[in-house]
Amino acid sequence: MRNIKLTLAYDGTDFSGWQIQPGQATVQGTLAEVLEKLTQSPILIHGAGRTDAGVHAAGQVANFKTESPLSPNDFQRACNALLPPSIRVVAAEEAAPEFHSRWNALAKTYSYRIFRGRIVPPFAWRYVHQDSSPLDFAAMAEAARRFEGEHDFTTFAASTGSEEDDRERLTTRTIFRSELVRCAEQSISGQAPAEEWVYVVRGKSFLRYMVRKIVGTLVEVGRGKLTPDDIPNLLAMRDRSKSGPTMPPQGLCMMGVEYESTAQTIAIDDAGSAAG
Amino acid sequence: MRNIKLTLAYDGTDFSGWQIQPGQATVQGTLAEVLEKLTQSPILIHGAGRTDAGVHAAGQVANFKTESPLSPNDFQRACNALLPPSIRVVAAEEAAPEFHSRWNALAKTYSYRIFRGRIVPPFAWRYVHQDSSPLDFAAMAEAARRFEGEHDFTTFAASTGSEEDDRERLTTRTIFRSELVRCAEQSISGQAPAEEWVYVVRGKSFLRYMVRKIVGTLVEVGRGKLTPDDIPNLLAMRDRSKSGPTMPPQGLCMMGVEYESTAQTIAIDDAGSAAG
């Protein structure tokens, strides 16, 4: 069995998230349908992360096993011809048999875009959360830094719906980078360019809703309801009810997934067939 | 009767163009519905240009007469609350009674985006035409310049469907700027950033499909089927069958409309009411 690694970008607006669900348009389901058509056999796709409904990806990674003789290039071209324009295969590679997009991920990076202008351009509303109210950027940026390191993120976890499960889940996560950055949005029609604040977080893995709850908490810091020094205390509380609100999905984008670069990808010779 | 000038941005993907049509979602129709709800009276909206189905605007200008006491700011806020996110009122002003968004326009600027990469990002497909085939940029840029000046644009006009009408229509137009520029597109997920070529044209007014036919002709120059020196000859032929193809709508965007700045807009004092 060959193992094919795909790098995917998608606009999550019109999908009920990544994970396949009967009767719903999902990214995994849409991709599986296309791959099954191409290979004429059932395909199990593993995604590096299960993005929720409305969340986007610029660099989701997935892998699947197949006996199809199609080259990675063929898979890429055929998928892009059959998929809707809202899902693109931006890269396809032959991977080692043991490669698993989720278990082998060393780091994932997410971004959350907060549009600070009063009027969201019609070309951007799918990809940003708008908040033009007064917010203290410096305090939020400082608070963002407090999430770096290894912490128990129970306070920033979604409930599983079962108290027992909630207690038993492993909720310790390592965050390598947690930063709020300012960007200038393109101006439309002679209007002053609006600012955009982008929260960028890179970590080994994340709990469900964790990024959106962190951003919701940063916004509370921006409003002065919390201070940066409250972050370590919130983490220590391990209490789901103490975080800020879960922010809406459309601002969130899975930017990329990192792997040990050489180990998982088989070198391909110029003719396009796997070498070794 | 007051005269309100609106500057509009919209994503044309899901609209059957600007112009109101029974039973179809149009920008003018959607806006009229909202303004009629706000003013409780019929509203006739004049647009500076009638963008076709799938064509976008970053700076369309429209005006309408009303006896409503709502301030321009109120109109803007209420419209943006009631309109879909794909249409935004980016500015609203009190205009002189004689101001007409179409007849008073001194210049309009359109852009046409050609995405040169192999894979269109899922966040961009609504706004670009893709062509990653080999094209001679320098020849296209030179050809673009040949459209500047006053010309009879019959060769680049859509047929009205009637030979007699076609003969009688005034087809002379003045183009102030006609330029092809290169831009670097944002890269997705570590891929090399793709190039984007943007055709920018500024003129007094345009014939229907004229910009899209000019771009279709530039692409034929890029492929070597025509040379820049053919452009003056094509213009001289005044033959609709001689232009390149009409390019698809999604690459086209109405960027802005210019007016004599002081004449048409009444000065507004700080309190927001018209002064004088």
Interface residues (C-beta under 8 A of the other chain):
Chain A: T7 A9 Y10 D11 H56 A58 G59 N80 P85 S86 I87 R88 V89 V90 A91 I119 V120 P121 P122 F123 W125 R126 Y127 I188 S189 G190 Q191 M255 G256
Chain B: T7 A9 Y10 D11 H56 A58 G59 N80 P85 S86 I87 R88 V89 V90 A91 I119 V120 P121 P122 F123 W125 R126 Y127 I188 S189 G190 Q191 M255 G256
